[in-house]
């Protein structure tokens, strides 16, 4: 199966960073003891704006003896077009994604939103039994958000991390409602030594991002983000942590505009920094 649809863009930014950051001997050592082979799906937002999140995810997985590869031809999963109602265009983009990960044993991504698209959106794009639909079903069952993979597949509860700080966790909508990752991030965070995890008021309320929602309904989105940021600030936390960079970018931007010094970290960053 070969698609004639051109890839929207190539995720070369994170690919170069991963190659330059992770030493070759570390990779060879990890390969020697690896029990699972994982392909990293880095997502558009991480590649374009937050490549350090992808690097942290790779380091965490390799530290656990997982063999990690990065298909450099990977593209967007098609979620923005899908959510905007352009299903034909989303399917064309998603087919390129499918071809990129066709040989993967597991696919891990630092995003519950994108993992949710693959797990559930692809079933809507290809509901039949075509070759593309069969591949979509196969790969959707192999795709996991990072914390979900660590807890459910690797059985990890305690990474041995230490991070002395007061933190608050934001559960993103797609990870919680669509993907259903449950308490996986909290299971990992509660075992970080020195980390005081405090409750976030109205935690499961949306942060206002919602992809194109924040563009189409800017004033509404901004008001929701302000409420979320003020709830975060009211906890007295030093750090805001989450599993989706779209949410964290949105809340973090509002925190900065409100003059808050709260540090914003993806779960992968906090755990990896705690193991340094």
Residue frames as qw, qx, qy, qz and C-alpha x, y, z in Angstrom:
[[0.000, 0.889, 0.458, 0.000, 0.00, 0.00, 0.00],
 [0.437, -0.093, 0.042, 0.894, 1.55, 3.27, -1.10],
 [0.112, 0.842, 0.419, -0.319, -0.09, 6.63, -0.82],
 [0.484, 0.457, 0.261, 0.699, 0.32, 9.24, -3.53],
 [0.205, -0.939, -0.211, -0.180, -0.68, 11.99, -1.13],
 [0.452, 0.510, -0.387, 0.620, 2.32, 14.18, -0.23],
 [0.534, -0.439, -0.545, 0.474, 3.26, 14.35, 3.44],
 [0.079, -0.963, -0.223, -0.130, 2.24, 17.73, 4.94],
 [0.037, 0.860, -0.460, 0.218, 5.65, 18.08, 6.51],
 [0.809, 0.075, -0.527, 0.250, 8.50, 15.93, 7.80],
 [0.584, -0.809, -0.010, -0.067, 9.25, 15.97, 11.49],
 [0.727, 0.401, -0.292, 0.475, 12.96, 16.71, 11.06],
 [0.145, -0.764, 0.293, -0.556, 13.30, 19.08, 14.01],
 [0.760, -0.482, 0.337, -0.277, 12.82, 16.46, 16.72],
 [0.969, 0.198, -0.036, 0.141, 14.63, 13.81, 14.65],
 [0.484, 0.622, -0.332, 0.519, 17.81, 15.89, 14.60],
 [0.339, -0.673, 0.382, -0.534, 17.53, 16.68, 18.30],
 [0.936, -0.257, 0.181, -0.161, 17.07, 13.05, 19.27],
 [0.880, 0.332, -0.140, 0.308, 20.07, 12.02, 17.18],
 [0.313, 0.648, -0.340, 0.606, 22.30, 14.74, 18.61],
 [0.472, -0.626, 0.304, -0.541, 21.16, 14.43, 22.22],
 [0.920, -0.250, 0.264, -0.147, 21.27, 10.67, 22.70],
 [0.072, -0.663, 0.714, 0.211, 24.74, 9.21, 22.41],
 [0.701, 0.276, -0.572, -0.323, 25.30, 6.21, 20.16],
 [0.271, 0.187, -0.896, 0.299, 26.70, 4.05, 22.96],
 [0.400, 0.044, 0.554, -0.728, 23.56, 4.67, 25.03],
 [0.741, 0.276, -0.163, -0.590, 21.48, 3.45, 22.11],
 [0.585, 0.298, -0.752, -0.054, 23.60, 0.33, 21.64],
 [0.004, -0.132, 0.837, -0.531, 23.43, -0.46, 25.36],
 [0.576, 0.140, 0.336, -0.732, 19.66, -0.12, 25.32],
 [0.727, 0.305, -0.432, -0.439, 19.37, -2.38, 22.28],
 [0.337, 0.290, -0.882, 0.153, 21.32, -5.09, 24.06],
 [0.034, 0.114, 0.850, -0.513, 18.78, -5.43, 26.88],
 [0.437, 0.047, -0.085, -0.894, 15.59, -4.26, 25.19],
 [0.286, 0.188, 0.922, -0.181, 12.50, -6.37, 25.81],
 [0.398, 0.727, 0.537, -0.159, 10.13, -4.27, 23.70],
 [0.344, 0.076, 0.368, 0.860, 10.48, -2.25, 20.51],
 [0.097, 0.787, 0.470, -0.387, 8.65, 1.07, 20.45],
 [0.355, 0.421, 0.326, 0.768, 8.25, 3.67, 17.73],
 [0.112, -0.485, -0.357, 0.790, 7.94, 7.24, 18.96],
 [0.156, 0.700, 0.510, 0.476, 5.12, 9.29, 17.45],
 [0.371, -0.114, -0.289, 0.875, 6.20, 12.76, 18.44],
 [0.102, 0.815, 0.547, -0.166, 3.17, 14.85, 17.32],
 [0.374, 0.719, 0.189, 0.555, 3.18, 18.14, 15.42],
 [0.278, -0.927, 0.003, -0.250, 3.20, 20.41, 18.45],
 [0.762, -0.543, 0.229, 0.270, 6.10, 18.67, 20.16],
 [0.728, 0.226, 0.291, 0.577, 8.13, 18.68, 16.95],
 [0.261, 0.747, 0.203, 0.577, 7.45, 22.31, 16.12],
 [0.217, -0.824, 0.082, -0.517, 7.50, 23.91, 19.58],
 [0.611, -0.623, 0.402, -0.278, 8.56, 21.51, 22.34],
 [0.754, 0.367, -0.544, -0.015, 11.15, 19.01, 21.00],
 [0.004, -0.449, 0.754, -0.480, 12.61, 18.62, 24.49],
 [0.754, -0.100, 0.363, -0.539, 9.45, 16.68, 25.44],
 [0.906, 0.324, -0.226, -0.151, 10.21, 14.10, 22.74],
 [0.410, 0.523, -0.665, 0.341, 13.79, 13.78, 23.94],
 [0.368, -0.349, 0.631, -0.587, 12.62, 13.24, 27.53],
 [0.894, 0.065, 0.129, -0.425, 10.17, 10.55, 26.39],
 [0.792, 0.424, -0.435, 0.056, 12.93, 8.69, 24.53],
 [0.147, 0.508, -0.696, 0.486, 15.28, 8.88, 27.49],
 [0.625, -0.242, 0.470, -0.574, 12.64, 7.53, 29.87],
 [0.943, 0.190, -0.028, -0.273, 11.82, 4.59, 27.62],
 [0.675, 0.484, -0.516, 0.209, 15.45, 3.69, 26.97],
 [0.156, -0.510, 0.647, -0.545, 16.22, 3.93, 30.66],
 [0.767, -0.093, 0.432, -0.465, 13.62, 1.19, 31.12],
 [0.432, -0.206, 0.842, 0.250, 15.33, -1.02, 28.54],
 [0.622, 0.614, 0.449, -0.186, 12.90, -0.29, 25.72],
 [0.447, -0.009, 0.505, 0.738, 14.30, -0.13, 22.19],
 [0.247, 0.784, 0.309, -0.479, 13.06, 3.14, 20.68],
 [0.426, 0.147, 0.509, 0.733, 13.06, 4.08, 17.02],
 [0.172, 0.647, 0.195, -0.717, 11.84, 7.22, 15.32],
 [0.544, 0.464, 0.601, 0.357, 10.33, 6.85, 11.84],
 [0.198, -0.354, 0.063, 0.912, 11.54, 10.11, 10.26],
 [0.065, -0.209, -0.617, -0.756, 8.85, 10.06, 7.56],
 [0.106, -0.565, -0.776, 0.260, 6.04, 10.33, 10.13],
 [0.024, -0.385, -0.241, -0.891, 3.54, 13.15, 9.70],
 [0.422, -0.127, 0.302, -0.845, 0.51, 14.64, 11.42],
 [0.217, 0.152, 0.953, -0.144, -2.08, 12.05, 12.48],
 [0.079, -0.374, -0.650, -0.656, -4.81, 14.09, 10.76],
 [0.185, -0.534, -0.713, 0.415, -6.61, 15.22, 13.90],
 [0.033, 0.396, 0.088, -0.913, -6.90, 18.96, 13.10],
 [0.301, 0.060, -0.573, -0.760, -8.59, 18.27, 9.76],
 [0.309, -0.298, -0.901, -0.056, -10.74, 15.51, 11.29],
 [0.142, -0.496, -0.605, 0.606, -12.00, 17.71, 14.12],
 [0.137, 0.379, -0.085, -0.911, -12.77, 20.51, 11.65],
 [0.700, 0.418, 0.397, -0.420, -14.98, 18.16, 9.63],
 [0.489, 0.656, -0.469, -0.333, -12.61, 17.57, 6.71],
 [0.835, -0.227, 0.492, -0.092, -12.64, 13.78, 6.92],
 [0.858, 0.493, 0.054, 0.136, -11.46, 13.11, 3.37],
 [0.294, 0.807, -0.383, 0.339, -8.42, 15.34, 3.85],
 [0.529, -0.601, 0.529, -0.281, -7.80, 13.85, 7.30],
 [0.952, 0.039, 0.302, -0.034, -7.86, 10.37, 5.79],
 [0.703, 0.649, -0.158, 0.242, -5.28, 11.30, 3.19],
 [0.015, -0.763, 0.518, -0.386, -2.91, 12.65, 5.84],
 [0.728, -0.392, 0.480, -0.294, -3.60, 9.72, 8.18],
 [0.963, 0.268, 0.026, 0.014, -2.76, 7.21, 5.45],
 [0.455, 0.686, -0.436, 0.364, 0.75, 8.62, 5.27],
 [0.396, -0.587, 0.545, -0.448, 0.97, 8.24, 9.05],
 [0.939, -0.070, 0.254, -0.220, -0.15, 4.61, 8.78],
 [0.836, 0.479, -0.199, 0.181, 2.52, 3.83, 6.23],
 [0.118, 0.741, -0.503, 0.428, 5.17, 5.40, 8.47],
 [0.420, -0.422, 0.666, -0.450, 4.33, 3.10, 11.40],
 [0.855, 0.122, -0.303, -0.403, 3.27, -0.01, 9.49],
 [0.739, 0.188, -0.614, 0.204, 6.13, -2.13, 10.89],
 [0.127, -0.520, 0.509, -0.673, 5.97, -0.89, 14.50],
 [0.398, -0.192, -0.877, 0.190, 5.46, -3.27, 17.42],
 [0.206, -0.735, -0.531, 0.369, 4.20, -0.50, 19.71],
 [0.223, 0.586, 0.149, 0.765, 3.60, 3.19, 19.04],
 [0.411, -0.604, -0.466, 0.499, 4.04, 5.58, 21.98],
 [0.190, 0.633, 0.187, 0.727, 3.24, 9.28, 21.95],
 [0.236, -0.197, -0.504, 0.807, 3.51, 12.05, 24.58],
 [0.318, 0.007, -0.083, -0.945, -0.06, 13.11, 23.80],
 [0.334, 0.273, 0.847, -0.310, -3.38, 11.68, 24.89],
 [0.467, 0.610, 0.101, -0.632, -5.10, 13.80, 22.27],
 [0.402, 0.521, -0.622, -0.424, -3.22, 12.36, 19.29],
 [0.039, -0.094, 0.992, -0.074, -3.34, 8.84, 20.71],
 [0.427, 0.390, 0.623, -0.527, -7.10, 9.27, 21.07],
 [0.506, 0.578, -0.229, -0.598, -7.36, 10.25, 17.41],
 [0.292, 0.360, -0.856, -0.229, -5.57, 7.11, 16.32],
 [0.134, 0.057, 0.942, -0.303, -7.46, 4.85, 18.72],
 [0.327, 0.529, 0.666, -0.412, -10.92, 6.21, 17.92],
 [0.329, 0.683, -0.098, -0.644, -10.83, 8.63, 14.98],
 [0.092, 0.359, -0.814, -0.448, -9.26, 6.14, 12.60],
 [0.233, 0.251, 0.934, -0.100, -12.15, 3.76, 13.22],
 [0.366, 0.709, 0.366, -0.479, -14.49, 6.44, 11.88],
 [0.201, 0.665, -0.450, -0.561, -12.30, 7.17, 8.87],
 [0.407, 0.261, -0.824, -0.297, -12.02, 3.51, 7.89],
 [0.658, -0.155, 0.458, -0.577, -15.02, 1.61, 9.20],
 [0.901, 0.274, -0.159, -0.297, -14.86, -1.17, 6.60],
 [0.868, -0.281, 0.371, 0.172, -12.49, -4.05, 5.95],
 [0.601, 0.773, -0.174, 0.103, -10.28, -2.46, 3.30],
 [0.791, 0.114, -0.294, 0.524, -6.49, -2.99, 3.51],
 [0.112, 0.500, -0.239, 0.825, -6.13, 0.55, 4.86],
 [0.637, -0.529, -0.008, -0.561, -8.89, -0.05, 7.39],
 [0.941, -0.193, -0.254, 0.113, -7.25, -3.28, 8.55],
 [0.581, 0.248, -0.308, 0.712, -3.91, -1.55, 9.02],
 [0.191, -0.564, 0.119, -0.795, -5.60, 1.32, 10.86],
 [0.821, -0.464, -0.113, -0.314, -7.27, -1.12, 13.25],
 [0.885, -0.024, -0.285, 0.368, -4.02, -2.99, 13.85],
 [0.407, 0.326, -0.260, 0.813, -1.99, 0.15, 14.57],
 [0.388, -0.616, -0.004, -0.685, -4.69, 1.78, 16.67],
 [0.885, -0.423, -0.168, -0.100, -4.52, -1.21, 19.03],
 [0.800, 0.011, -0.199, 0.566, -0.74, -0.76, 19.33],
 [0.188, 0.583, -0.050, 0.789, -0.85, 2.98, 20.09],
 [0.553, -0.611, -0.490, 0.285, -0.47, 4.30, 23.64],
 [0.085, -0.926, 0.125, -0.346, -0.06, 7.61, 25.40],
 [0.374, 0.521, -0.651, 0.405, 3.28, 7.62, 27.26],
 [0.336, -0.345, 0.639, -0.600, 2.05, 7.27, 30.87],
 [0.887, 0.069, 0.088, -0.449, -0.50, 4.68, 29.75],
 [0.793, 0.397, -0.458, 0.057, 2.27, 2.62, 28.17],
 [0.139, 0.491, -0.697, 0.504, 4.53, 2.90, 31.22],
 [0.492, -0.207, 0.573, -0.622, 1.82, 1.79, 33.65],
 [0.863, 0.162, 0.183, -0.443, -0.31, -0.63, 31.60],
 [0.856, 0.436, -0.279, -0.008, 2.27, -2.30, 29.35],
 [0.431, 0.490, -0.619, 0.437, 5.57, -2.01, 31.22],
 [0.706, -0.518, -0.481, 0.046, 3.92, -2.29, 34.64],
 [0.406, 0.200, -0.327, 0.830, 5.97, 0.63, 35.97],
 [0.358, -0.827, -0.430, -0.045, 4.75, 2.41, 39.08],
 [0.420, -0.860, 0.124, 0.261, 7.91, 3.88, 40.56],
 [0.691, 0.654, -0.128, 0.280, 10.69, 5.18, 38.32],
 [0.725, -0.313, -0.188, 0.584, 12.85, 6.17, 41.28],
 [0.263, 0.628, 0.112, 0.724, 12.60, 9.86, 40.39],
 [0.369, -0.557, -0.422, 0.613, 13.17, 12.69, 42.88],
 [0.146, 0.524, 0.288, 0.788, 11.67, 16.13, 42.27],
 [0.246, -0.451, -0.576, 0.636, 11.34, 18.35, 45.36],
 [0.118, -0.100, -0.210, -0.965, 8.49, 20.70, 44.49],
 [0.388, 0.377, 0.634, -0.552, 4.78, 21.33, 44.96],
 [0.044, 0.061, -0.707, -0.704, 2.95, 20.27, 41.81],
 [0.579, 0.349, 0.427, -0.601, -0.55, 20.25, 40.40],
 [0.276, 0.016, 0.861, 0.427, -1.74, 17.95, 37.61],
 [0.502, 0.378, -0.008, -0.778, -4.09, 18.98, 34.79],
 [0.517, 0.145, 0.838, 0.103, -5.99, 16.04, 33.21],
 [0.168, 0.247, -0.424, -0.855, -6.52, 16.94, 29.56],
 [0.700, 0.210, 0.187, -0.656, -9.95, 16.33, 28.03],
 [0.756, 0.373, -0.448, -0.298, -8.99, 13.91, 25.25],
 [0.282, 0.326, -0.864, 0.262, -6.66, 11.86, 27.43],
 [0.283, -0.026, 0.719, -0.634, -9.31, 11.59, 30.14],
 [0.648, 0.310, 0.335, -0.609, -12.57, 11.29, 28.21],
 [0.728, 0.512, -0.299, -0.345, -11.62, 9.98, 24.77],
 [0.496, 0.434, -0.745, 0.107, -8.56, 7.82, 25.45],
 [0.824, -0.484, -0.117, -0.270, -9.40, 6.96, 29.05],
 [0.523, 0.426, -0.610, 0.416, -5.89, 6.89, 30.52],
 [0.712, -0.583, -0.391, -0.016, -7.37, 7.08, 34.01],
 [0.489, -0.860, 0.135, 0.054, -4.94, 7.55, 36.88],
 [0.887, 0.199, -0.021, 0.416, -1.81, 6.46, 35.00],
 [0.311, 0.671, -0.200, 0.643, -0.11, 9.90, 35.24],
 [0.483, -0.710, 0.206, -0.469, -1.05, 10.22, 38.91],
 [0.971, -0.221, -0.009, 0.087, 0.25, 6.73, 39.70],
 [0.727, 0.322, -0.123, 0.593, 3.67, 7.83, 38.42],
 [0.033, 0.708, -0.141, 0.692, 3.58, 11.27, 40.03],
 [0.693, -0.645, 0.032, -0.321, 2.57, 10.01, 43.47],
 [0.937, -0.223, 0.025, 0.267, 5.73, 7.93, 43.62],
 [0.484, 0.628, -0.163, 0.587, 8.13, 10.76, 42.81],
 [0.612, -0.422, -0.408, 0.529, 10.18, 11.43, 45.92],
 [0.260, -0.276, -0.120, 0.918, 9.96, 14.94, 47.31],
 [0.130, -0.251, -0.469, -0.837, 6.99, 15.86, 45.11],
 [0.199, 0.333, 0.653, -0.651, 3.99, 17.26, 46.94],
 [0.042, -0.277, -0.720, -0.635, 1.01, 16.68, 44.67],
 [0.204, 0.290, 0.473, -0.806, -1.93, 18.99, 45.39],
 [0.347, 0.539, 0.767, 0.044, -5.47, 18.84, 44.04],
 [0.043, 0.027, 0.316, 0.947, -6.58, 21.16, 41.25],
 [0.380, 0.416, 0.520, -0.642, -10.07, 22.65, 41.76],
 [0.681, 0.598, 0.145, -0.398, -12.41, 21.77, 38.87],
 [0.397, -0.446, 0.690, 0.409, -9.58, 19.67, 37.46],
 [0.459, 0.229, 0.803, 0.304, -11.57, 18.01, 34.69],
 [0.334, 0.855, 0.240, -0.315, -12.88, 21.27, 33.25],
 [0.719, 0.509, 0.187, 0.435, -11.40, 22.09, 29.83],
 [0.460, -0.429, 0.013, 0.778, -8.50, 24.53, 29.64],
 [0.305, 0.807, 0.137, -0.486, -10.08, 26.24, 26.63],
 [0.152, -0.450, 0.660, 0.582, -7.61, 25.10, 23.98],
 [0.686, 0.405, 0.553, -0.245, -9.51, 22.49, 21.96],
 [0.538, 0.136, 0.574, 0.603, -7.35, 22.95, 18.86],
 [0.117, 0.373, 0.423, 0.818, -9.27, 25.06, 16.34],
 [0.307, -0.776, -0.551, 0.003, -11.81, 25.98, 19.04],
 [0.438, -0.608, -0.115, 0.652, -9.29, 28.44, 20.49],
 [0.220, -0.040, 0.409, 0.885, -9.03, 30.09, 17.06],
 [0.126, -0.487, -0.664, -0.553, -12.71, 30.15, 16.14],
 [0.460, -0.786, -0.352, -0.216, -13.94, 31.17, 19.57],
 [0.487, 0.362, -0.399, 0.687, -11.00, 33.15, 20.92],
 [0.272, -0.519, 0.245, -0.773, -12.86, 35.15, 23.56],
 [0.884, -0.326, -0.061, -0.330, -14.60, 32.10, 25.01],
 [0.876, 0.127, -0.337, 0.322, -11.36, 30.12, 24.92],
 [0.273, 0.482, -0.377, 0.743, -9.49, 32.93, 26.65],
 [0.534, -0.514, 0.170, -0.650, -12.06, 33.15, 29.44],
 [0.968, -0.184, -0.145, -0.092, -11.89, 29.40, 30.05],
 [0.724, 0.287, -0.357, 0.516, -8.09, 29.51, 30.07],
 [0.048, -0.574, 0.324, -0.750, -8.11, 32.36, 32.59],
 [0.786, -0.433, 0.074, -0.435, -10.35, 30.37, 34.94],
 [0.963, 0.008, -0.211, 0.165, -8.07, 27.35, 34.64],
 [0.497, 0.449, -0.356, 0.651, -4.92, 29.40, 35.22],
 [0.308, -0.584, 0.271, -0.700, -6.40, 31.07, 38.29],
 [0.922, -0.309, -0.027, -0.231, -7.36, 27.68, 39.69],
 [0.843, 0.198, -0.287, 0.410, -3.78, 26.50, 39.16],
 [0.197, 0.544, -0.329, 0.746, -2.38, 29.61, 40.85],
 [0.588, -0.559, 0.091, -0.578, -4.76, 29.19, 43.78],
 [0.952, -0.170, -0.251, 0.049, -3.17, 25.84, 44.69],
 [0.360, -0.855, 0.370, 0.058, 0.15, 27.47, 45.55],
 [0.936, 0.079, 0.246, 0.240, 1.94, 24.98, 43.30],
 [0.254, -0.661, 0.438, 0.554, 5.43, 25.55, 41.92],
 [0.042, -0.206, 0.824, 0.526, 4.85, 23.30, 38.92],
 [0.750, 0.312, 0.173, -0.557, 1.97, 22.53, 36.57],
 [0.170, -0.272, 0.902, 0.290, 2.28, 19.11, 34.96],
 [0.750, 0.352, 0.216, -0.516, 0.21, 17.39, 32.27],
 [0.657, -0.020, 0.707, 0.261, 0.32, 14.92, 29.39],
 [0.505, 0.650, 0.475, 0.313, -0.66, 17.13, 26.44],
 [0.398, -0.171, 0.046, 0.900, 1.40, 20.07, 25.24],
 [0.044, -0.545, -0.464, -0.697, -1.61, 21.77, 23.64],
 [0.501, -0.770, -0.387, -0.080, -3.21, 22.18, 27.06],
 [0.647, -0.481, -0.109, 0.581, 0.06, 23.04, 28.77],
 [0.340, 0.194, 0.247, 0.886, 0.94, 25.62, 26.11],
 [0.197, -0.671, -0.428, -0.572, -2.48, 27.22, 26.52],
 [0.600, -0.746, -0.281, 0.073, -2.49, 27.28, 30.33],
 [0.668, -0.253, -0.006, 0.700, 1.18, 28.24, 30.45],
 [0.236, 0.404, 0.265, 0.843, 0.59, 31.20, 28.17],
 [0.366, -0.766, -0.321, -0.420, -2.24, 32.42, 30.37],
 [0.719, -0.564, -0.205, 0.350, -0.13, 31.96, 33.50],
 [0.529, 0.012, 0.080, 0.845, 2.61, 34.13, 32.00],
 [0.014, -0.565, -0.310, -0.765, 0.10, 36.84, 31.08],
 [0.565, -0.750, -0.269, -0.217, -1.15, 36.79, 34.66],
 [0.023, 0.795, -0.474, 0.377, 2.41, 37.23, 35.91],
 [0.892, -0.383, 0.189, -0.145, 2.68, 33.76, 37.47],
 [0.048, 0.682, -0.727, -0.070, 6.13, 32.15, 37.90],
 [0.842, -0.070, 0.494, -0.204, 4.67, 28.62, 37.92],
 [0.033, -0.430, 0.801, 0.415, 6.81, 26.27, 35.88],
 [0.831, 0.281, 0.092, -0.471, 4.97, 24.24, 33.22],
 [0.092, -0.437, 0.877, 0.177, 6.27, 20.72, 32.45],
 [0.798, 0.086, -0.448, -0.394, 5.13, 17.71, 30.50],
 [0.888, -0.394, 0.184, -0.152, 5.04, 14.55, 32.61],
 [0.905, 0.259, -0.080, 0.327, 7.96, 13.13, 30.61],
 [0.287, 0.702, -0.280, 0.589, 10.09, 16.18, 31.43],
 [0.518, -0.668, 0.298, -0.444, 9.36, 16.06, 35.16],
 [0.969, -0.200, 0.146, -0.011, 10.12, 12.34, 35.40],
 [0.805, 0.402, -0.105, 0.423, 13.25, 12.54, 33.28],
 [0.073, 0.753, -0.302, 0.580, 14.54, 15.58, 35.16],
 [0.692, -0.575, 0.257, -0.351, 13.87, 13.75, 38.41],
 [0.981, -0.047, 0.115, 0.151, 16.12, 10.90, 37.27],
 [0.504, 0.762, -0.243, 0.326, 19.01, 13.12, 36.16]]
